[in-house]
Amino acid sequence: MSIFINHETRVLVQGLTGREGRFHSEQMIAYGTQVVGGVTPGKGGTTELGVPMFDTVGQARAATGADASIIFVPPAGAADAILEAIDAGMPLVICITEGVPTQDMVRVYEVLRHTETRLIGPNCPGVITPGGCKMGIMPGHIFKPGIVGMVSRSGTLTYELAKNLSDRALGQSTVVGIGGDPIIGTAFIDVMKAFENDPATEICVLAGEIGGSDEETAAAYIKTMTKPVIGFISGRTAPPGKRMGHAGAIVSGNKGTAQAKVDALEAAGVKVAATTDEVGELVEKTLREKGRLPAAAAR
Amino acid sequence: MKIHEFQAKQVLARHGVPIPRGRVAATPDECAAVAAELGGGLCVVKAQVHVGGRGKAGGVKLAKTPDEARQMGAQILGMDIKGLTVHKVLVEEGIAIDKEIYLGMILDRDSKRIVVMVSAEGGMDIEEVAEHSPEKIARCTINPALGLTDYQVRHLCFGAGLPKDKVKEIAVFLKALYQAITQSDATLAEINPLVITKDGTLIAADAKMDIDENALYRQKELALLQESEENDPIEEEARRRGLTYVHLDGDIGIIGNGAGLVMTSLDVVAREGGKAANFLDIGGGAKAEVVRNALEVVLLEPKVKGVVINIFGGITRCDEVAKGVIDAAGRLDIKVPVVVRLEGTSVEEGKKLLAESGLNLVPAGSMREAAAKVVELAYAGGR
């Protein structure tokens, strides 16, 4: 088991013929992801990377039975691509695109909140269920199948943390990058709820960063969880008022500080690591204490 | 992206918001000339910098005559406000203030909508009102499909206890502000204060707008207004080279790929006792040239005593990073230690290139080790 995606997930790629879309589609196919179709308006009826192409998401979903879509459409068309996928009834939509105007996302969210579609991103690395399905731009080889559920706002930090776990023979059930933009489809709390209900996940890692209050909101839910959670917050030394790369990573006034997030998580019983190395150490220690450390990781 | 008060006012004026007469000046003489144009009576001289609290910092002054406007201009121009130098002032006609109202709209990440806030206690520090007497601020969120509705305007105005005879007029300001924030792709738009003058007319005495940088591709006119946040020449140069660079006040240069990883690198360097000179994200899939540019830009800050490059290659290839570092090190006479930590895609090729370069680059196996090494080497000759 896993959350959101697994080896049965049938994936459609919106924007498959773009530079990024093509490269990452190849990578996803090589990883074993079932890419069943691509959408590029005007390319319907052709084949790319051995995959049938369609003009619209609706046509593609009807013909292929795709149940998840990944979007590599450039920023100006990304919101429209998300709306098209929602309209086609796609259960899962992952938007990788960076640079989507925030007001476009306001309109998308207004539609999204009345549907069953789960949107992840935009501006995210995607989702991977190691050994089963990769829907994203992450390097697949650093992830290993296992029992740690991980969620993060950032890409390369996720890789850093995942490799740290994998090097300790602590594999992951599913790893979700929710994205670094101010308005995103899936929040930490949604992913934590899914992990809590996933039999394959025994422990969770939440990697947050400065800005917003998504971590604090998740903390209130984490308090009620049965599974242990290890936390990490980046941007502890970032000065207020400076946007740290991600559109969402900014401390304004005394809102969104790292300390407020660490405090909220700790109050919810989360062990918050001070460094990325410590995340792996704390996961290992917690599992050992519960007698749930996988044999391969027991040293 | 922040724009200046006078620019925000021009945007609002285009949506029908009345603003005081006035113009920007860059010299004391120009201040006097504008004051004379305005009739030679009472005027106000206002620093145009991208920071709040200008009034408290002495950046806003009244002048009764053109001559006084010249004096005030001379005082304010060149002044330092929270680290920013004032290069421009706005000279405007004076207003006889009866009441000051706050109107604000902000893109709110929690409700995922635009939130409108209205208060009868405008002019002063609205953050303070929000903190100490939040009941004095009426607020609601706007459904983007409906826009700001009339009942919401009534809820806001009556809820904030605004003068009842002015509600209809204030409604016009609110609708215009909503038009401005949506049509300009702003993330924030404020009129503070909206002044009710002694003769009962309404006018936007101050305005503030932040524009969504992601939307600049379709806000071509506003995109031209982009200035380096703090008139910082290094940030300006970084932007010119297409790099995401934030200038900080420490002395350890930091380069990495991905915002979260760079932020974490800053934190780890701080834990090891160093202080970051900058935040620099080379982004995903960077080629050697980007890395070379990054190293050059970071070294523009003369305070930098050491540089750490922390790369976790996903779409970024470590061998490309190594090539860029080697290229930069070959062209520049780098006098400070450069610690390089590579991990991920093509890591072995990258490490090999660095080792064979014969350059004085210090390898590190982990982020923590890289941070410890750069701090140790940078401060070896004292702080």
Interface residues (C-beta under 8 A of the other chain):
Chain A: F23 P75 A76 G99 V100 P101 T102 Q103 M105 V106 R107 Y109 E110 R113 P125 I137 M138 P139 I142 S152 R153 S154 G155 T156 L157 T158 Y159 E160 K163 G180 P182 I183 A207 E209 I210 G212 S213 D214 T217 S234 G235 R236 T237 A238 P239 K242 R243 M244 G245 H246 A247 G248 A249 G253 A274 T275 T276 D277
Chain B: L107 R109 D110 K112 R113 I114 E127 N143 P144 A145 T182 D185 T187 D212 E213 N214 A215 Y217 R218 T244 V246 L248 G256 N257 G258 A259 G260 L261 V262 M263 T264 L266 D267 V268 A270 R271 A276 F279 D281 G284 F312 G313 G314 I315 E343 G344 T345 S366 M367 R368
